[in-house]
Amino acid sequence: MRRRVSSGARRREPEPPTYDAAAIQALFDTWADDVEGGAMGMDGLVDLCGALEIDPASDVRLLALLWRLGAKQPALILREEWAEGMAAIGCDSLEKLKAYAPRDGRAFRDFFKFVFLFSREGTHRTIEKDIVAALLPIAIGDRSAHTADTVAPDFEGYEEDGAWPLLLDGRVEQARADKAAV
């Protein structure tokens, strides 16, 4: 059943991003690690980060990019994932990729879930404490975009059942205790 628009005009679907598929493949080939060129591993990702002028060890934009591109494994992106992801975000050049930054604050929970699932080993339901300690500052910094929108510096508005509550509950409790002691 078709929905009628009161003004008589038809609702227009957003235009799909335009891109050059050959240019996307050529970019991948620049950083592909293996002989057949079917994957970009850690060395290729580090080189990509160099070209993007981001620090792969501490900049959340690498995780956000891998999330948007649909990477399924840590430190590895397959040619197919790269091609589909780059087409979806409309990036077919290094300049466009440098300018691209996921900005959808509503997608923060999806991104956070991606970081968690991406960082698990195999089918484990949890991740090691040292991995969490390394990822948490990268993934959320001092305060995430989501937290900045919904949680005040004194943690008013903090959701105890929000994303990764066990990891953040301790931080919130300590910060509240520190504030109460002052």
N, C-alpha and C positions, 0 to 999 in steps of 0.2 A: 504494500500500500504506500502510495506516494504522499508526502506531506506537502500541504499548500502553504506558500508564503504569502502573507497578507498583502504585500505590495505588488504581487503579481510577478516579481522577479524570481528567477531560479537561484538557489543557493549555489555558489561556485566553490568547487573543491580547490584547496590550495594547490598551486603549481608544484610539481615535483622538482627537486633541485636539478639543475643542469650540471653536467660533468662530462669529461672526456675519459672514457673507459681505458683507452690506450695510455693516457697520461697517468692514470691511477696505477696501471700495471708497471709502467716505467719507474714510478716512485718506489713501488715495492721492490723492484729489481735492484734499485740503488742500495737497499739495506738488507736484502735477502742473504741468509747465512749459508745455506746448504748448496751443494753442487747443482741440484735440479731446480733450485729457486722456489721451492714449495713452502718454505717457512722462513720467518724472521725470528731468530732467537735472541738471546740476551745481548750478544755483541751487536747485532743489527739494531736492536732497540736502543742500546746505549748510543750508537752512532746517530740514530734518528733523533734522540734527545739532544745530542750536540747540534744537529742541524736546526732544531727547534729552539735552541738556546734555553733548555730546561735541565734541571738536575734530576737524573733518574732516581737518585737515592732519596730525595726529599720533596720533590714537587708533585703535588696531587694531580696535576694536569696529565701526567703519564697514565696514572690509574684511570682517570676520567676518559682519556682517549681510548685506552684499551676497552673500557666498558662500552663506549659508544660504537666502537668498531666490532664488538661482539666476540672478543677474544675469549676462548674457553679454558686456556691453560696459562699459568704464570710463566712469564719470561718467554712467551712464544705466541706469535700470531701467524696463522696460516694465510696463504695467498687468497683463498676464498673469503675468509673473514675480513681481510683487508679490503678486497674489492667491493664486497657488499656493504661494509661499514662506511668506506670512503664515499661510495655512491649515495648512501643514505644521508650523509651529512653534507654532500655536495662539495667535497674537497678533492681537487684533482691536481693541485700544485702545492709546493712547499709554502708559498706565500699564503694561500688559503688555509693551509693547515696551521700555520703560525697564528693567523688571525682567529681561527676557530677556538672557541672555549665553550664547553657546555655551561649554559647559564640558567637552566631550568631548576629553580629552587624546589619545585614540587617533586622533582625526580631524585632528591637527595636520598630518600629512603631506599629507592631502587639502586642508587649508586652504592650506598653503604652495604646493602645486601650483596651486591656484586663483589665488593672488596672482600667481604667475609667468605662467600662461596669460592671466590677465586683463590683465596689464600689457604683453604683447607687442603689437607693431604688426602688424596683418594676419596673414600666415602666417609671419612671421619666427620662427626657432627660438631666438633670443636676445633679450634686452632691453638697451637702452643702459645704459652704466655709470652715468650720472647718475641714471637712473630707479632702478637697483638701490640706489645710495647713498641715495636718498630713501626707498625702500620698506623696506629692510632694518631700520632702526631701528623703523619702525612695525610691521612684521610680526613681528619677534622681540624687540624691546626689547633689554635687556642680555643676558637669557637667556630663551629661550622656555619654555613649559610642557613641551614635549617634551625640550628640553635639560636643564631643571632636574630632570626625572625620570631621565635616563639619563647625563648628563655632569656630572662633578664640576667645581668651579671651576678645578682644575688641568688640565682637559680629559681626565681619565682616563675612558674609556668613549666617547670621541668616535669616530664611525663615518666613516671617510674616504670611504665610498661612500654616505653618507646624502643627504638632500634638499639640493639646490643645493650640492654639495661644492666646486665651484670658487670660489664666493663666500665660503664659510666657511673653506676651507683656509687662505687667506692670513691671516685673522684668528686662527685657531688657531696657525699657525706663528709669527706675530708675538708673540702672547701667550706662547707657550712660550719664544721667544727672549728676551723681556723678563724672564721669570721666571728663566731660566738666567743672565742677566747680573747679577741681584741677588745 
